[in-house]
Amino acid sequence: MATDYWLNKLIFDLQGPDGKDQWSNHREETIDKYPVSAEIRQALIDDNYAYLYPLTNPYLMRFFLLISGNDDQKSIEILSAIEVNEETAHG
């Protein structure tokens, strides 16, 4: 499975100075700026990291977990719980 350009672009752009505020307080408006699929949109709203992980650059995913309010330990737990197989592994 390939990464999704617009999902990765959205997460990359959240690295800006107002990224945490945009994600925490204006999530739907932020998502609306990017032409992501309905499934990705819903996964972003639901914090469905297992769905998003195979579509996201691993470095951006780590940042995304932190900006979503997860500390280091929780981020590691989330990533460790995601089942990775040939279809979902990053190439």
Secondary structure, DSSP 4 states (H G I P E B T S, - for coil): -PPPHHHHHHHHHTTSTTHHHHHHH-HHHHHHTS---HHHHHHHHHT-HHHHGGGS-HHHHHHHHHHTT--HHHHHHHHHHS---TTTS--
